[in-house]
Amino acid sequence: MSLTIGLIKASLPSYFPQRHGVFEAARTMLQAVAREDGYQFVEADTIPMNAEDARKAIQECKQLGADFLLLLHGGFTMGDVARQIASDPMPMGVWATPEPTLTDDIQLNNFVSLNMSMSIARGVRNLRKHPVQWYLGAPGDEALVDRMRQTFSALSARKALRGARIGVVGGLAPTFYNMEVSTDALLQSLGVEVEHVDIHKLTDLMSGQDKEEVARELAEMSAKAEVCGVSDPQMDLTAQAVLSLRRIAKEGRFDALAVSDWPALQENPGMHPGAAFSWLEEKDRLPVASEGDVLGAVTQLVVKSLTGKLGCLLDMTSPHLERDQILMWHGGGGPLHMAGGSVSWINHPMIGRGTEEGPVFGAIADYEFAHGPVTVLRVARHGTAGFAVQGEVATGPASGFTGCRGWVSRFEDAQGPRSAADIVTTVLEHGLEHHFVLVPGAVREVFEEFTRWCAMEQLGVIPAHPGLPSYLQI
């Protein structure tokens, strides 16, 4: 499933890519990047001089499994070559290298050729639906390599979603209308398939789990985090849920799960599976989105492709605008690697609250996020839109609510710093679904490039303002 980069080398004979080693240097660089990052690299033997040659080069790359066509202007390239390649809907990039000398006869004339190719592409290609990325730089230039690596990472995430399968166990949490998803729209926009699984399949599997397997799973979980106050029967149920969800994912060939963790599971078998979600995300790197949040699971799959790990699916819980911070929190699952200190398995703080039994129905992970840079993001609107903003987890006014949590501040997007008030305004006025994925590190730019390759709308930050939102103004 790795991305395959297809190189098409182009130049007129009167220009000198061979003399200056352009093709060889480009090939060496791309092979090194592909080897280091786990991609495949192929190239067309044909060096196109006209449209017919370009058709042959495209076909060669496609037969070799290319997912991305990179047109390298080794020297000046005729417009019909660029026009033919741009007419193909495959993801495409155009690369020009700098001149080897700035005196006497021009040797390559590559930037003019790049300029012409990009303007030709605009005329023959729907760039909103099928973007073209441009690159300018010598093979090995750090900025060029970074730009290409971002494209390859974004396209890898796009490829990872096409054909991905999400199992929805038990359906959407009651009345969470904002997280309803058109499976047709999701399949059309991102290529993600959704299949529903009856909640009774989970409960039936849980009741039939082997006691020794349950004990082994619990021992591993207990070695990673201390069990604090959770009864043995509840921890047994947690391990049973782990084993059962793992089996559902394997048998259904699901890349992620979206599970309705309440209220049915509190009635039978009488637990909450938050700790099971955490453990599956930590150990198996299997995204498990609570409350049946399909797009939350999709977002986690994107994060997994971009970073190799999963983030934490959270609510934007408690804005503290005076401190310019927002508490990101959830009482469900979250992978343990995001903790900045100790982790405990504790009773879910809300399930059973106010009853005679008290909050003793099911375990969750309890920890605070490690301080440092993070990205908050979401695939939204049936897979047709995306939102991302960077920030930093830092000390807040209090430790935060029990569960997986952290105070985020110092927000920024492509336009620069943003306030917590801006983020609150954005979330409410875009009507974003109320789960977000928080992931360590700065991945906003590559996520936004991913959304462009998928022809998704980018939901930008809306500055805080007085009065009604603009969409209500007459």
C-alpha positions as CSV (number, residue, x, y, z in Angstrom):
1,M,0.0,0.0,0.0
2,S,3.0,2.3,-0.1
3,L,3.0,5.4,-2.4
4,T,4.7,4.9,-5.8
5,I,6.3,8.0,-7.3
6,G,6.5,8.0,-11.0
7,L,9.2,10.2,-12.7
8,I,8.9,11.5,-16.2
9,K,12.0,13.2,-17.5
10,A,11.6,15.8,-20.2
11,S,13.7,18.2,-22.3
12,L,14.3,19.3,-25.8
13,P,17.6,18.0,-27.4
14,S,19.0,21.5,-27.7
15,Y,19.1,21.9,-23.9
16,F,21.5,20.0,-21.7
17,P,20.2,18.0,-18.8
18,Q,22.6,15.1,-19.5
19,R,25.6,17.5,-19.7
20,H,24.8,18.9,-16.3
21,G,23.7,15.6,-14.7
22,V,20.2,16.8,-14.0
23,F,18.4,13.5,-14.6
24,E,20.9,11.4,-12.7
25,A,21.0,13.7,-9.7
26,A,17.2,13.8,-9.6
27,R,16.9,10.1,-9.8
28,T,19.4,9.6,-7.0
29,M,17.6,12.0,-4.7
30,L,14.2,10.5,-5.3
31,Q,15.5,7.0,-4.8
32,A,17.0,8.0,-1.5
33,V,13.8,9.7,-0.3
34,A,11.8,6.7,-1.4
35,R,14.1,4.3,0.4
36,E,14.2,6.3,3.6
37,D,10.5,7.0,3.8
38,G,9.1,3.6,2.6
39,Y,7.9,4.6,-0.9
40,Q,8.4,3.0,-4.3
41,F,10.1,4.8,-7.1
42,V,9.6,4.2,-10.8
43,E,10.5,6.1,-14.0
44,A,9.6,6.1,-17.6
45,D,12.3,5.3,-20.1
46,T,10.7,7.6,-22.7
47,I,11.9,11.2,-22.6
48,P,9.0,12.9,-24.2
49,M,9.4,15.6,-26.9
50,N,5.8,15.8,-27.9
51,A,2.3,14.7,-26.9
52,E,2.6,11.2,-28.3
53,D,5.8,10.6,-26.4
54,A,4.1,12.0,-23.2
55,R,1.2,9.5,-23.6
56,K,3.8,6.7,-23.8
57,A,5.6,8.0,-20.7
58,I,2.3,8.2,-18.7
59,Q,1.4,4.7,-19.7
60,E,4.9,3.4,-18.7
61,C,4.5,4.9,-15.2
62,K,1.0,3.7,-14.8
63,Q,2.0,0.1,-15.7
64,L,4.7,0.4,-13.0
65,G,2.0,1.3,-10.5
66,A,2.7,5.0,-10.1
67,D,0.3,7.0,-7.9
68,F,1.9,10.3,-8.6
69,L,3.4,11.7,-11.8
70,L,6.4,14.0,-11.4
71,L,7.3,15.8,-14.6
72,L,10.9,16.9,-14.4
73,H,12.0,19.7,-16.6
74,G,15.6,18.7,-17.2
75,G,15.7,21.3,-19.9
76,F,13.1,23.3,-21.8
77,T,10.0,21.2,-22.4
78,M,7.4,21.7,-25.1
79,G,3.9,22.7,-24.0
80,D,2.2,19.8,-25.6
81,V,4.1,17.4,-23.2
82,A,2.9,19.3,-20.2
83,R,-0.6,19.6,-21.7
84,Q,-0.8,15.9,-22.3
85,I,0.3,15.0,-18.7
86,A,-1.8,17.6,-17.1
87,S,-4.9,16.3,-19.0
88,D,-4.5,13.0,-17.0
89,P,-6.3,13.3,-13.7
90,M,-3.6,11.4,-11.7
91,P,-2.0,13.5,-9.0
92,M,0.8,15.5,-10.6
93,G,3.9,17.6,-9.8
94,V,6.1,19.7,-12.0
95,W,9.8,20.2,-11.1
96,A,12.4,22.6,-12.5
97,T,16.0,22.7,-11.5
98,P,18.0,26.0,-11.4
99,E,20.5,27.1,-14.1
100,P,24.0,25.7,-13.7
101,T,25.5,29.0,-14.8
102,L,24.2,32.6,-14.9
103,T,26.4,33.8,-17.8
104,D,26.8,33.1,-21.6
105,D,24.3,30.8,-23.3
106,I,21.3,29.7,-21.2
107,Q,21.7,26.0,-20.6
108,L,18.3,24.7,-19.4
109,N,15.7,27.5,-19.4
110,N,13.8,25.5,-16.8
111,F,11.9,28.1,-14.9
112,V,10.3,29.5,-18.0
113,S,9.3,26.0,-18.9
114,L,7.9,25.4,-15.4
115,N,6.0,28.7,-15.7
116,M,4.5,27.6,-19.0
117,S,3.6,24.2,-17.8
118,M,1.7,25.5,-14.7
119,S,-0.2,27.9,-16.8
120,I,-1.0,25.2,-19.4
121,A,-2.2,22.9,-16.6
122,R,-4.7,25.6,-15.4
123,G,-6.2,25.6,-18.9
124,V,-6.8,21.9,-19.3
125,R,-7.2,20.6,-15.7
126,N,-9.7,21.2,-12.9
127,L,-7.1,22.3,-10.3
128,R,-9.7,22.4,-7.6
129,K,-10.5,18.7,-8.1
130,H,-7.1,17.6,-9.4
131,P,-4.3,19.9,-8.0
132,V,-0.8,20.2,-9.4
133,Q,2.1,20.9,-7.1
134,W,5.2,22.7,-8.4
135,Y,8.8,22.4,-7.2
136,L,11.8,24.6,-7.9
137,G,15.3,23.7,-6.7
138,A,18.3,21.5,-7.3
139,P,18.3,17.9,-6.2
140,G,19.3,17.7,-2.6
141,D,18.3,21.3,-1.7
142,E,16.8,21.0,1.8
143,A,13.8,23.2,1.1
144,L,13.0,21.2,-2.1
145,V,13.3,17.9,-0.3
146,D,11.1,19.0,2.5
147,R,8.4,20.3,0.0
148,M,8.5,17.0,-1.8
149,R,8.4,14.9,1.4
150,Q,5.3,16.8,2.5
151,T,3.6,16.0,-0.8
152,F,4.5,12.3,-0.6
153,S,3.3,12.1,3.0
154,A,0.0,13.9,2.1
155,L,-0.5,11.6,-0.9
156,S,0.3,8.5,1.2
157,A,-2.5,9.5,3.6
158,R,-4.9,10.0,0.6
159,K,-3.9,6.5,-0.7
160,A,-4.3,5.0,2.8
161,L,-7.9,6.1,2.9
162,R,-8.9,4.8,-0.5
163,G,-10.4,1.4,0.2
164,A,-10.0,1.8,4.0
165,R,-12.8,0.1,5.9
166,I,-14.4,1.3,9.1
167,G,-16.6,-0.9,11.3
168,V,-19.4,0.9,13.1
169,V,-20.2,-1.1,16.2
170,G,-23.6,-0.3,17.6
171,G,-24.2,2.8,15.5
172,L,-24.1,6.5,16.5
173,A,-24.5,7.6,20.1
174,P,-28.1,8.7,20.7
175,T,-29.0,12.2,19.5
176,F,-25.5,12.9,18.3
177,Y,-27.0,14.2,15.0
178,N,-24.0,16.4,14.2
179,M,-21.8,13.3,13.7
180,E,-24.2,11.6,11.3
181,V,-22.3,10.7,8.1
182,S,-23.5,10.0,4.6
183,T,-21.6,6.8,3.7
184,D,-22.2,7.5,0.0
185,A,-20.5,11.0,0.3
186,L,-17.7,9.6,2.3
187,L,-17.0,6.8,-0.2
188,Q,-17.2,9.3,-3.1
189,S,-15.0,12.0,-1.4
190,L,-12.3,9.8,0.2
191,G,-12.9,6.3,-0.9
192,V,-13.6,5.1,2.7
193,E,-16.1,2.2,3.2
194,V,-18.3,1.9,6.2
195,E,-19.9,-1.3,7.5
196,H,-22.3,-1.6,10.4
197,V,-21.8,-4.3,13.1
198,D,-24.6,-5.1,15.5
199,I,-23.7,-4.3,19.2
200,H,-24.8,-7.9,20.1
201,K,-21.8,-9.3,18.1
202,L,-19.5,-7.4,20.6
203,T,-21.4,-8.5,23.7
204,D,-21.7,-12.1,22.5
205,L,-18.0,-12.3,21.8
206,M,-17.2,-10.7,25.2
207,S,-19.2,-13.4,27.0
208,G,-17.3,-16.2,25.3
209,Q,-13.7,-15.1,25.8
210,D,-11.1,-17.5,27.1
211,K,-10.2,-16.8,30.7
212,E,-6.5,-17.4,30.1
213,E,-6.4,-15.0,27.2
214,V,-8.3,-12.4,29.3
215,A,-5.7,-12.8,32.1
216,R,-2.8,-12.4,29.7
217,E,-4.2,-9.2,28.2
218,L,-4.9,-7.8,31.7
219,A,-1.4,-8.5,32.8
220,E,0.0,-6.6,29.9
221,M,-2.4,-3.7,30.5
222,S,-1.5,-3.6,34.2
223,A,2.2,-3.5,33.4
224,K,1.7,-0.3,31.4
225,A,-0.6,1.5,33.8
226,E,-1.6,1.1,37.4
227,V,-5.2,-0.1,38.2
228,C,-6.6,2.4,40.7
229,G,-10.0,1.4,42.2
230,V,-11.4,-0.6,39.3
231,S,-12.8,-3.9,40.4
232,D,-11.5,-7.2,39.1
233,P,-14.8,-8.0,37.3
234,Q,-14.7,-4.6,35.5
235,M,-11.1,-5.1,34.4
236,D,-12.1,-8.5,33.2
237,L,-14.8,-6.9,31.1
238,T,-12.3,-4.4,29.7
239,A,-10.0,-7.2,28.6
240,Q,-12.9,-9.1,27.1
241,A,-13.8,-5.9,25.1
242,V,-10.2,-5.6,23.9
243,L,-10.1,-9.2,22.6
244,S,-13.6,-8.9,21.1
245,L,-13.0,-5.6,19.3
246,R,-9.7,-6.9,18.0
247,R,-11.4,-10.0,16.6
248,I,-14.2,-7.8,15.0
249,A,-11.6,-5.7,13.3
250,K,-9.6,-8.7,12.0
251,E,-12.6,-10.6,10.8
252,G,-14.2,-7.6,9.1
253,R,-10.8,-6.4,7.7
254,F,-11.5,-3.0,9.4
255,D,-8.8,-0.4,9.5
256,A,-10.6,1.4,12.2
257,L,-13.7,1.1,14.5
258,A,-16.3,3.6,15.6
259,V,-18.1,2.2,18.6
260,S,-21.3,3.3,20.5
261,D,-19.8,3.1,24.0
262,W,-23.0,4.2,25.7
263,P,-25.8,3.5,26.7
264,A,-26.2,0.0,25.5
265,L,-23.0,-1.4,27.0
266,Q,-23.9,-0.1,30.4
267,E,-27.1,-2.3,30.2
268,N,-25.3,-5.3,29.0
269,P,-22.7,-6.3,30.1
270,G,-22.6,-3.3,32.5
271,M,-19.4,-1.5,31.6
272,H,-17.8,1.3,29.6
273,P,-15.0,0.3,27.1
274,G,-12.9,3.4,27.3
275,A,-9.8,1.6,28.6
276,A,-10.3,-1.0,25.9
277,F,-10.2,1.8,23.3
278,S,-7.0,3.2,24.8
279,W,-5.3,-0.2,24.8
280,L,-6.2,-1.0,21.2
281,E,-5.0,2.4,20.1
282,E,-1.8,2.0,22.1
283,K,-0.9,-1.6,21.4
284,D,-2.5,-2.4,18.0
285,R,-2.5,1.1,16.6
286,L,-6.2,0.4,15.8
287,P,-8.2,3.6,15.8
288,V,-11.3,3.2,17.9
289,A,-13.6,6.3,17.9
290,S,-16.1,6.6,20.7
291,E,-19.7,7.4,20.3
292,G,-19.9,5.9,16.8
293,D,-17.9,8.9,15.4
294,V,-17.0,7.7,11.9
295,L,-15.2,10.9,10.9
296,G,-13.3,10.7,14.1
297,A,-12.0,7.3,13.0
298,V,-11.2,8.7,9.5
299,T,-9.2,11.6,11.1
300,Q,-7.3,9.0,13.2
301,L,-6.4,7.1,10.0
302,V,-5.1,10.2,8.4
303,V,-3.0,11.0,11.6
304,K,-1.7,7.4,11.6
305,S,-0.5,7.7,8.0
306,L,1.1,11.1,8.6
307,T,2.8,10.4,11.9
308,G,3.0,6.6,12.3
309,K,1.0,6.9,15.6
310,L,-2.5,7.8,16.7
311,G,-3.6,10.9,18.4
312,C,-6.3,11.3,21.0
313,L,-10.0,11.9,20.1
314,L,-11.2,14.7,22.3
315,D,-13.9,17.2,23.1
316,M,-13.0,20.9,23.1
317,T,-14.3,21.0,26.6
318,S,-13.6,24.1,28.6
319,P,-12.4,27.4,27.1
320,H,-10.5,29.7,29.5
321,L,-10.4,32.8,27.4
322,E,-8.8,35.0,30.0
323,R,-5.8,32.7,30.0
324,D,-6.0,32.2,26.2
325,Q,-6.3,28.4,26.8
326,I,-8.7,25.6,26.0
327,L,-9.0,22.4,27.9
328,M,-9.1,19.4,25.5
329,W,-10.5,16.4,27.2
330,H,-12.4,13.2,26.9
331,G,-13.6,10.5,29.3
332,G,-13.1,7.8,26.7
333,G,-10.0,6.2,25.1
334,G,-6.7,7.8,24.3
335,P,-3.4,6.1,23.4
336,L,-1.0,6.0,26.4
337,H,2.1,7.3,24.5
338,M,0.6,10.8,24.7
339,A,0.9,11.0,28.5
340,G,3.4,13.4,30.1
341,G,3.6,11.5,33.3
342,S,1.9,8.5,35.1
343,V,-1.1,6.7,33.6
344,S,-3.8,5.0,35.6
345,W,-6.7,2.7,34.8
346,I,-9.6,4.2,36.8
347,N,-13.4,3.9,36.9
348,H,-15.2,6.0,34.4
349,P,-16.1,9.2,36.3
350,M,-19.5,9.8,34.9
351,I,-21.1,6.4,34.0
352,G,-23.2,5.5,37.1
353,R,-22.7,8.9,38.7
354,G,-25.6,9.7,41.0
355,T,-26.8,6.1,41.3
356,E,-26.6,3.8,44.3
357,E,-23.7,1.9,42.7
358,G,-21.8,5.1,41.9
359,P,-19.3,5.5,39.0
360,V,-18.0,2.0,38.8
361,F,-19.0,1.0,35.3
362,G,-15.9,0.4,33.2
363,A,-12.3,1.6,33.2
364,I,-10.7,4.5,31.3
365,A,-7.2,5.9,31.0
366,D,-6.4,8.8,33.3
367,Y,-3.5,11.1,32.4
368,E,-2.3,14.6,31.4
369,F,-0.8,15.1,28.0
370,A,2.9,15.8,27.7
371,H,3.7,19.5,27.3
372,G,4.8,20.7,23.9
373,P,3.7,21.4,20.3
374,V,0.5,19.7,19.1
375,T,-1.9,19.9,16.2
376,V,-5.7,19.8,16.6
377,L,-7.5,18.6,13.5
378,R,-10.7,17.1,12.1
379,V,-12.0,15.6,8.9
380,A,-15.5,17.1,8.6
381,R,-18.7,17.4,6.6
382,H,-19.0,13.8,5.3
383,G,-15.3,13.8,4.4
384,T,-15.5,16.9,2.2
385,A,-13.8,19.4,4.5
386,G,-11.0,19.6,7.0
387,F,-9.9,21.8,9.9
388,A,-6.5,22.1,11.5
389,V,-4.7,24.4,13.8
390,Q,-1.5,24.1,15.7
391,G,-0.9,24.9,19.4
392,E,1.0,24.0,22.5
393,V,0.0,21.9,25.6
394,A,1.1,23.8,28.7
395,T,0.2,24.2,32.4
396,G,-3.4,25.4,32.9
397,P,-5.3,26.9,35.7
398,A,-6.0,23.4,37.1
399,S,-5.2,19.8,36.3
400,G,-8.3,19.4,34.3
401,F,-11.1,16.8,34.4
402,T,-10.5,13.1,35.0
403,G,-9.6,11.3,31.8
404,C,-7.3,12.2,28.9
405,R,-6.7,15.9,29.0
406,G,-4.5,18.9,28.4
407,W,-4.6,22.7,28.2
408,V,-3.8,24.0,24.7
409,S,-2.7,27.6,24.0
410,R,-0.5,29.6,21.6
411,F,-2.7,28.6,18.6
412,E,-1.6,29.4,15.1
413,D,-2.5,28.8,11.5
414,A,-1.1,29.8,8.1
415,Q,-1.9,33.4,8.8
416,G,-0.1,33.5,12.2
417,P,-1.0,33.5,15.8
418,R,-4.6,32.9,16.8
419,S,-6.4,33.4,20.1
420,A,-8.4,30.9,22.0
421,A,-11.4,33.1,21.3
422,D,-10.7,32.8,17.6
423,I,-10.7,29.0,17.9
424,V,-13.9,29.0,19.8
425,T,-15.5,31.3,17.2
426,T,-14.3,29.0,14.4
427,V,-15.5,25.8,15.9
428,L,-19.0,27.2,16.7
429,E,-19.5,29.1,13.5
430,H,-18.3,26.4,11.2
431,G,-20.5,24.0,13.1
432,L,-17.6,21.6,13.5
433,E,-18.4,18.1,14.9
434,H,-17.5,18.1,18.5
435,H,-14.7,15.5,18.4
436,F,-11.2,16.6,17.4
437,V,-7.9,14.7,17.2
438,L,-5.0,16.1,19.1
439,V,-1.6,14.8,18.0
440,P,1.9,15.7,19.2
441,G,4.0,17.7,16.8
442,A,3.3,20.2,14.0
443,V,1.4,18.4,11.2
444,R,-1.0,21.2,10.1
445,E,0.8,22.0,6.8
446,V,0.9,18.4,5.6
447,F,-2.7,17.8,6.8
448,E,-3.8,20.8,4.8
449,E,-1.9,19.6,1.7
450,F,-3.7,16.2,2.2
451,T,-7.0,18.0,2.1
452,R,-6.1,19.8,-1.1
453,W,-5.1,16.6,-2.8
454,C,-8.5,15.2,-1.8
455,A,-10.3,18.3,-3.1
456,M,-11.7,19.0,0.4
457,E,-12.8,22.4,1.6
458,Q,-10.4,23.9,4.1
459,L,-12.2,25.4,7.1
460,G,-10.1,28.4,8.1
461,V,-10.0,30.2,11.4
462,I,-12.7,32.8,11.9
463,P,-11.5,35.7,14.0
464,A,-13.5,36.5,17.1
465,H,-16.0,39.3,16.6
466,P,-19.0,40.9,18.2
467,G,-22.5,40.4,17.0
468,L,-24.0,37.7,14.9
469,P,-22.0,35.4,12.7
470,S,-21.5,36.6,9.1
471,Y,-23.8,33.8,7.7
472,L,-26.7,35.3,9.7
473,Q,-26.1,38.9,8.6
474,I,-28.4,40.4,6.0
